[in-house]
Amino acid sequence: MTWVRGGTIGRGSFATVSLAVSRAGEDRFPPLMAVKSCGVEDSATLRNETQVLSRLGDCQEVLRCYGDEYSCEGGRELYNVLLEYAAGGSLADYVRDFGALVESDVKRYTRSILRGLDYIHGVGFVHCDVKLQNLLLCSSNDSVFCAKIGDFGLAKKAEKVAEKKGFRGTPMYMAPECLSGEEHSAAADIWALGCAVVEMASGKPAWQCQPGTDANALLFRIWGGKASPETPSELSEEGKDFLEKCFLRDPRKRWTAEMLLDHPFVAGTDVTVPLKQSDEASTSPRSPFDFPEWASDHTPSPTPDSEACFDRDLNSWLNSSSHSWTSPADRIRQLVTDQTPNWSVSESWFAVRNNFWIRFVIFYFYSCY
Ligand SMILES: Nc1ncnc2c1ncn2[C@@H]1O[C@H](COP(=O)(O)OP(=O)(O)OP(=O)(O)O)[C@@H](O)[C@H]1O
């Protein structure tokens, strides 16, 4: 191998992420990288990520990919993707450790993500899984973090997404039209971006669930109700207006990334802000279904409480004998009750949280390097 695997820094539903150091003389790699690995037999999602990243080309706001390699480790054949190392971890890690971000950081990160989305949409792709876990903090000049978009495992060419009409993404970040199986387009990425902005600004998920409410009810509310996620009261008027544009229920009226880049909330926010530490630990969930209120609820919840990222192909469901449903309501029921993919809480989440200061020290030395 042209690189050496270091410690584990994160784990998602499909892959494990470790540090990787390039071997001496390997000029095509930076000295420090992140390597995302999974068994060759389960590598479809990770291969999709590599393919999409290689077709996207260079964009500063998209996590860089340095290529893929196979390895045999512990008697197992692994598929590895070498990625730019995000010294600050994900924005989800950050919010969980430090709570809500100050508004200037929310604006700055939102602007970066918008630039990335504008690029991705411009070249004809849809990310399909915009959420804080997939927005990564990389070192930039001036010893500050900049946000980049990562995890393209579910990304697609825009026309293919529309064609396929499957579930794709994380339920709590899903736009109403995706829940009802209609168009899944660039506009759905913008809705998800709005959810991410709410979470950054408030330290809490965009959709709050009251005790006694189950995931079915919540997803019905997103799909069928006229409601949009609640705007954090702490946001400025400009921020609230920005979210209104992201949460327009009609995807054709929802603003595009290009339009939002001119919105006063983010326009001219290229000033960088250093790390802040909040006294208050965040209640941000480890997953879209991980609501603290539910934990204290006496009614047993049917809800799984871990990472809920999955790709479901509606057509294969409809063709399968075990699934026959006709309405969007059925689709939503299926979303929370059927064929739940790997919901188990990953221990690595805790490892990642505890590793924050290690990451910070690496980031510090790396940015001086
Ligand atoms: N390039 C990277 N640099 C540093 N840390 C990373 C990098 N990529 C991922 N991580 C860390 O590893 C975790 C797992 O990443 P991964 O993309 O596999 O899964 P996820 O997005 O969290 O979950 P899922 O794939 O289930 O949606 C991230 O949440 C983040 O903390």
The ligand as an ORCA input file, in Angstrom:
! r2SCAN-3c Opt
* xyz 0 1
  N     -12.647     13.039      5.468
  C     -12.863     12.922      6.772
  N     -12.029     13.480      7.663
  C     -12.251     13.356      8.989
  N     -13.291     12.721      9.531
  C     -14.178     12.149      8.691
  C     -14.018     12.221      7.273
  N     -15.038     11.573      6.686
  C     -15.801     11.130      7.678
  N     -15.299     11.473      8.883
  C     -15.858     11.152     10.198
  O     -16.352      9.844     10.137
  C     -17.758      9.815     10.391
  C     -18.381      8.745      9.533
  O     -18.355      9.180      8.193
  P     -19.184      8.487      7.045
  O     -19.161      9.392      5.866
  O     -18.718      7.084      6.845
  O     -20.566      8.289      7.665
  P     -21.772      9.267      8.075
  O     -21.990     10.277      7.011
  O     -21.527      9.802      9.452
  O     -22.905      8.223      8.145
  P     -23.681      7.571      6.941
  O     -22.699      7.137      5.907
  O     -24.326      6.462      7.625
  O     -24.589      8.650      6.459
  C     -18.229     11.231     10.084
  O     -19.407     11.550     10.754
  C     -17.030     12.061     10.547
  O     -17.055     12.236     11.956
*
